[in-house]
Amino acid sequence: MAQVNEGLKREVGVWGISANIVNIIVGAGIFVLPAIVAETMGASGVIAYLFCGFLIALVMLCFAEAGSKVTHSGGGYAYVETAFGPYPGFLASIFMMMGSIFSDAAVSNALVEILALAFPIFKNQTVRLIFLFLIFSGLAMVNVIGVKQGIGLVKINTIAKLTPLLFLIVIGWKDASMANLYWESTPTLQQFGEASLILFFAFQGGDAGLTIGGEIKNPQKTVPRAIFIGISSVLFLYIMIQAVSQGVLGAELPNFKEAPLAETAKIVFGPVGYTLLFIGAGISMFGMLSGEILNNPRVIFAMARDGVIPFGKLASIHHRFKTPHLAIFLYAGLGFTLAAIGGFRQLAIIASASMLLVYFGVSLSVIKLRQMKETRPEEFKIPLGYTVPLLSAGIILYFLSNLSGVEIQGTLILIGVLTMIYFLMRFFRKGKIRF
């Protein structure tokens, strides 16, 4: 499929997209994951990482093929909309925005809470709101100035967040006991399922790094390579962090649910280690926010460009910086508003389920895109026919089946409400309704 000229600058290469993927996936969760996994599976937790790495690799292979065929902005939304039409595209775009904005609001509040532990002034409500406003407005301005500046900040944040983690991995082995890594028992299928479900959510987010498709250089080759580098790096990092934490803390690891890596660092580096990982957690959260405000406004831009939402102005491109400036400001404004309000845990759970539905749609879009047009030589194609997209879709349905009844009900209600909104918009615009 031919590239679409959106008026954006294609300035992002393989390492920029790889850093973007790693930066989004490796958020604040990595600083608490080891204790959660150890509580469920003990020393055998590493196999849950391998399993989830395999699963997310299947999903991201689908993103790689779809991303090499659909090269304009929007990521998962663009792939689903191109394959199945405006209604599925509308649902995918809203699901993506919900998951991202609620996640950003939660992470920004967590960042304020971390700062409040060191500087009590951040507990003041006025100071909290000012700080949140500065974060969202500052990151918005950086990304309006240019995608090169935005991706440059992402690269810096990625290096900054990975540095303390890599130091812990390399130096931590001196305090690790091999006896702590021996499996005392084989985990049950239920334990394996519980740990895998938690970890699968921890691996999510890499797809957001592909929403800047309209600004990627040579996307047919760049996207698959960046996905491979990004996912492989995250899998290696997660496994090594789990192994070091387990090796150092052993059976005590599940007792440090709030900050297992900080406790590990305290033993490895002394008191300064706790501070090092404490700062690392803050940098990780800020880095995740910088990546989100770089990537997700491109979905809003694409929705407006395609007429999925009746706000054509949001598809405007800044005459000087060649960035979707109005979409960036809107996204940052929504993130700040939700962060300021707080208290939306249940909605965040529903939003997570919604992201799985987007993954399901992208997996099926690979099949549809192949049927629509024969794969060109320069485009990436997953081997083994339809095996990978069908297996990916089946695994996602399995994970969705593990949601509680209330969460499933809430998701279905959300889909119903969005469906009504979509067709009402079509009706009032007097456009021809098509699927």
N, C-alpha and C positions, 0 to 999 in steps of 0.2 A: 504494500500500500504506500502511496506517495506521501512524502512529508507535507504537512500543512504549514503554510507561511502565516504565522500569527502576528508578525511584527516584533517578536521578541528576539533577543540576541542569544545565539547558541554559543555559550562560553564555558560550559561545564563538561569536564572530561571524566575519565574512568575513576581517578583517585578522588575527585570531588564527589561523585555519586557514591562511591564506596564509603567515604567518610560520612556522607549524609545518611546512608543506611545504618552504619554502626552507631552514629550519634543518636539516631531516633530510637533504635532498639535498646541500647545500653543506657537506660534511664536510671531512676532512683531505685528500681526494683532489685538490681544486682546487689545492692548493699544489704538486703534482707533475705534474699532467696536462699542462700546456703542453709540457714537455720530451718526454714520451712521445709525444704527438701529432706534434710537430715531427720527431722521429726517424723516424716512419713516413711522414709526408706533407709535411713541410717547410711552406712558407708556405700551401699549399693546404689545410691542416688545418681551416680554418674551415668548409669544406663538409661535413666529417664532423660537426661540431657541428650544422649545419643539418639534416642527415639524421637524426641521433639525436634532435634536438629534435622533428622530425616524427614519428618512431617513438614516442617516449615520450608525445607529445601524443595519438596514437591510443589508447595504453594508458590514459592518464588520462581520456580521453573516456569510455571504458568504465567506469572508476571513478566518473566524474561521474554517468552515468546510473544505475548500480547504487546509488550512494550516495544518490541522490534518491528511490529506491524503497524501499531497506532502510535505515531511519534509526536502528536501534539499534547498540550498540557492537560492535566486532569488525572493521571494515574489510573487507579481502578475504576473511577467513574467513566473516564474516556473509553476504556476497553469495553465496559459493559454497555455503554450508550452506543458505541459503534457497532457492536455485535447484535444487540437486541432492541435498540430503539430508545426513544425518550423516556417512556414510563419506567422501565427498569433502571435507566440511567439516572432518573430523578431520585428513585429510592436509594441507589448506591451512593449518590452524592450527599444526600441528607445523612445517611448512616455514617459516611466518612466524616462529615463535619461534626456530627454529634459526638462521635468517639473522640475526635481530636480536641474539640473545644472543652469538653468536660474533663478530659485528661490534662490539658494545659492548665485549667483552673485549679485542679487538685494539686498538680506538681508545683505551681507557683505558690500556693498556700503552704505546702510542705517546705518550700524554700524559706518562706518567712518564718515558719516555726523553728527551723534549724538556726536561722540567724538570731531568733529570740533567745535561744539557749545561751548563746555567747554574748548577745547584746540585748538586755531586757527592754530597751527602748522600743524594739520592734513589736512588743506586746501591746503597745498603745495603738488603738484603732486608727487614729489619724495617720500615724507614721506608717502603719501597715498599708493603708490605702494609697498613700503617696508613693511608697516603694513599689507597689504593684503597678501603679500608673506609669512610673518611670521605666519599669521592666518592659511592659507591653508597648509603650510609645517609643522607647529607645530602639527596641528590636524592629519595630515597624519602620522607623526612619532608616535604619541601616539597610533593610531589604528594599525600600523604595529607591534608594540611591543606586542600587544595581545588584543583579544576581551574582556578579563576581564578588562584590563586597559581602553579600549574604553567605555565599558558599565559603568565602575566606574565613568568616567568623566561625562557621561550622567546623572547618578544618582545625582551627585553633582550639575550639572547645573540645573536639574529639581527642586531640593530643593531650590536652590538659586533664581530661577525665580519665584517660587510659593510663597516664604516667604513674599515678600512685598504685593503681591496680596491678600494673606490670611489675613494679618494684616489689609489691607484696608477693606476687607469684614467684619471682626469681629468688628473692632473699628468704621467703617464708619457709622454704624446704629445710633450712638448717634447724628449725624448731619442730618440724613435722615428724611424727612417729609412724612408721610403716604399719605398726600393729593397729593403729587407728583406722587404717584403710582396708583392713580385712573384713570381708562380709561375714557377719555373725549368722545370718539366715537369708534365705532367698525371699524377696518381697512377694506378697500375694498379688493377684491380678487387680484387686481392689486398691491396694496401696500404690501399685504402678499406675493405675488409671487416675487416682487422685493427684499424684505428683506430676504426671504428664499434663493434666488439665491446667494446673497452676503454671507450669513451665511454658506451655503453649502460648498463654497470654503474655508471658515474659519475652517470648521471641517475636511477638507481633510488633508491627510498626515500620518494618523495613520498606513496605510498599509506599509509605509516605514519601520516601526519598525519590520516587519515580514520578511524582506529580509535576515536576518541573520539566516534563518531556519536551516542551517547546523550546527549552534552553539548553538541551543536551547536544553536544557535538557528536556527529556520527552515531545516532542512537541505536541503529541496528546492531552495531558491534559493542558500543559502550555499555548499554544496559545489561546484556548477559554477563559480560566480564565483571562489571561492578557488583552485580548481585552475587556472583560466585565469591569474589573477594570479601564482600561485606558479610555474608552469611557464614563463610568459613572462619573468618576472624572472630565473629561473635561466639560461634560454637566452641572454638578453641579457648577463648577467654573464659566462658562460663564453666567449662569442664575443669580448667586449671584452678579457677577460684574455688570451686566446690572441693576439689581435691586438697588444696592447701588448707582451707578452713577445717575440713574434716581431719586432716593429718595433724594440725596443731591443737585443735580443741577436743577432738575425739567425741566421746559420749556427751560432753558438756555443750556441744554446738547447739542443740535445740533449745538450750536454756537462755540463749542470747538472741531472741527473736527481733528485738528492736535494732540491734547494731552488731551482727555477728562478725562482719569484716573489721569493724573498729576494734572489737575485742581481740580478734586474731592479730591485728596490727599492733596492739598494745603489747602482746607477748613477743612479737617479732622485732619491733623497733623500740619498745619501751613506751613511756607516757607520750612521747612525741608522735608515736604511731597512731594513737587514738585521734589526735588533732589532725594528722595528715589525712586520714580516711574521712574524718568529719568534714574537712574542707573539700575533699574529693567528692563527697555526696552533694555538697552545694553546687560545685562546678558541674557535676553531672546533670543536675536538675536544670541549671541555667542553660547548659548546652542543648538539652532536649527541647527547651522552649525556643531557643534560637532556630533550631531545625524545623520545628513545627510552624513558626511564623514565616520561615522561608518557603516551606512546601505547600501548606494547605490553602493559602489564598489563591493558588493556581487552580484549585478545584472550583472555587467561587467564580473566578475569572472564566473558566471553561463552561460552567453552567450558564452564565450570562451570555457568553459568546454563542452557545448553542440554542438559546431561547428556552432552556429548561426552567429558568426562573424569569419573571417579567421585569427584570431590572437591567436593561441593556447597558446602562452607564458603568456597571461593574466590570464590563469587558473593556473599559478604556485602558489605554497604555500611555504612560507618561511620555510626553513629546521629547524629553531630554534623556531620561534614564532608561526608557524602553522596558519598564516594569509595570505590572498591573497594580498601580498605586492605590486605587480606590478599593479593590478587593483586599489588599494588604491591610489598609486602615480599618476596614469593616471587620475582618477576622480578628485583628488585635483588639478592637473595641469590644467585640463579643466576648473574647477571652478575659479581658479586664473586668467586664461587667459580671460574668459568672464567678470569677475569682473573688470579687468584692462581696458578692452575695453569700457564696459558700453553701454548704449543706445540700449535697445532691448525690449522695452515695448510691442510692438505688438507681437513679438515672444513669450513673456511670456504669453500673452493671449491665443495664439494658443496652447502653452504647457499645459495650464490649461485645455483647452478643451480635449487635448490628454489624460490627466489623467482620465477624465470622461470616455473616451473610454476604458481605462484599467479596470476601475471599471465595465464597461458593460461586458467586456470579462470575468472577474473573476466571475461575477454573473452567466453567462451562463456556465462557466466551472464547477460549482457545479453540474449542471444537467448532463453534459457530464461525469464527474468523477463518478457519481453514476451509470451511464449506463455502464461504462467501467468495474467496479468491485464493488462487493457488499461491503457495509460498514462493517468494522470489529468492534467488540465490543469495542475496546479501542479508536476508532476514534469518533470524534464529528459529530453529524448529526443534522441539523436544523429540528425542528418539522414542521408539517403541509405540508408535501410533497414538491411540487415544488412552493408553494405559495410565500415564501420569495425570492428565487432567481428571479422568474418572476416579482414580484412586484418591487424588487430592479432594475432590468433591465429596466422596464417600467418608473420608476421615473427618472433614468439617461437619458433616451431618452427625457423625458419632459424637463429636464434641458438643454440638448443639443439644443433643439428646441428654447430655449430662447436666444441663441447666435445670434449676428448680422449676416447679410448676408455676410459681408466681412470676419468675423471670420470663418463662416462655409466654405466659399470658400477657405480660407487659409488652413484650416484643411484638406479639400479634396485634395488640391494640394499637401500638405505634404504627405498624404497617397499615392498618385500617384507616387511621387518621391521615397519614401521609397520602394514601390513595385518594381520599376525599378531597384533600387540598389540591392534589395534582389535577384531577378532573374538573374541579371548580375553576382553577386557573385557566384550563383549556377552554372551558365553556365561556368564561367572561371575555376571553380574547377572541372568541368565535373562530378559533382555529379548528382545523380538521383533526379529530382525535385519532391517533394511530399508536399502535403498540410496537 
